[in-house]
Amino acid sequence: MLLYISRCCFRNVRSTTFHLKEIQKSVLRMSSSLMTTSSCNPIAAVCQVTSTADKNVNFSLCQELVQQAQKEGACMVFLPEAFDYIGTNREETLQLSETLEGDTIQRYSQMTRDLGIWVSLGGFHERGHTWETDRRIYNSHVIINSEGSIMAVYRKCHLFDVELPEKKVSLRESAFTIPGPKILEPLQSPIGKLGLAICYDVRFPELSLALMRQGAEILTYPSAFTVATGTAHWEVLLRARAIETQTFVIAAAQVGRHNSSRTSYGHSLIVDPWGDIIGRCGGDKPGYALAEIDLNKLRRVRTDMPVQKHRRENELYLNDWKQHL
Ligand SMILES: O=C(O)CNC(=O)[C@H](CS)NC(=O)CCC(=O)C(=O)O
């Protein structure tokens, strides 16, 4: 398989010396179970891939990227929504789905154990408990730690049912997906406290605010944005979520042509709490970008401009806005 690995942008990566990297690698070799939050430089890798309906090919591409990123010092790697596959039609999408106990998650579990890193699997087509009766799936963001254990499963709450005739966009996610019932409390990872969301969720700032209030230091939006909506909104939405919540934002994206009727925008991003882009991929091919998640930066931004303390929503408008709709 022809692999294009582009190490897109490389700004703000901590300048780890060769010596430090070697020490880190030998620690990994000794035992992945020794990996603790403190033994790992907080380097995140945001990936982008072009999933098709071939699950094995998709897995190989993701594996290649994760391995490369880990070699370059990443301790957590982020894969996009539909990292497992993108079906050509509804029936195929449903047919290819698996449970969390299936082959796909098993293979990723093994991978994280072998490499001693954490992964974010941005959108797994998950057969729910009611599959036998309703043949519906969840769009699930699964976090696996360096010991191969599932640490969290967030099921996408906002489904993308959108018709934009002028832009030739027509997708009805609810035709095969059950909306998730709840948001998850942010979880500790080697790079900071992660708030989990998926793709279209980025358009709902109340979700990002809720996650930030529960302690999120990093918001994650693994995505498969359409080219039309991505061109218009992608970067603006992600930077706005980072700026208003003063958190890091990591958004792994699908990129390029998946099949004759579907193409994705790409441009995977890592944004810091000031809104600066510190890691970026292009819009044409698979690859990854690395960035340091420096939580001191987050503290500085929040101290210097205490936006969260300045909120007056209870007093001004919280119980009032619906009557104006
Ligand atoms: O279909 C699958 O297999 C995986 N799921 C997706 O790709 C989802 C639902 S169709 N895509 C989006 O939410 C795009 C959102 C978007 O483009 C926007 O908000 O502008």
The ligand as a MOL file (V3000), in Angstrom:
LIG
                    3D

  0  0  0     0  0            999 V3000
M  V30 BEGIN CTAB
M  V30 COUNTS 20 19 0 0 0
M  V30 BEGIN ATOM
M  V30 1 O -21.0460 8.3560 8.3650 0
M  V30 2 C -20.1930 7.7630 9.0550 0
M  V30 3 O -19.8560 6.5980 8.8300 0
M  V30 4 C -19.5400 8.5170 10.1680 0
M  V30 5 N -20.2290 9.7220 10.5260 0
M  V30 6 C -20.0540 10.9130 9.9320 0
M  V30 7 O -19.2780 11.0610 9.0090 0
M  V30 8 C -20.8590 12.1000 10.4550 0
M  V30 9 C -22.3140 11.8410 10.2650 0
M  V30 10 S -22.8260 11.6470 8.6150 0
M  V30 11 N -20.4480 13.3350 9.8070 0
M  V30 12 C -20.6580 14.5360 10.3430 0
M  V30 13 O -21.1800 14.6780 11.4430 0
M  V30 14 C -20.2160 15.7300 9.5060 0
M  V30 15 C -20.5040 17.0580 10.1840 0
M  V30 16 C -20.2130 18.2110 9.2980 0
M  V30 17 O -19.6870 18.0970 8.2110 0
M  V30 18 C -20.5670 19.5730 9.7810 0
M  V30 19 O -20.9540 19.7680 10.9460 0
M  V30 20 O -20.4700 20.5000 8.9650 0
M  V30 END ATOM
M  V30 BEGIN BOND
M  V30 1 2 1 2
M  V30 2 1 2 3
M  V30 3 1 2 4
M  V30 4 1 4 5
M  V30 5 1 5 6
M  V30 6 2 6 7
M  V30 7 1 6 8
M  V30 8 1 8 9
M  V30 9 1 8 11
M  V30 10 1 9 10
M  V30 11 1 11 12
M  V30 12 2 12 13
M  V30 13 1 12 14
M  V30 14 1 14 15
M  V30 15 1 15 16
M  V30 16 2 16 17
M  V30 17 1 16 18
M  V30 18 2 18 19
M  V30 19 1 18 20
M  V30 END BOND
M  V30 END CTAB
M  END
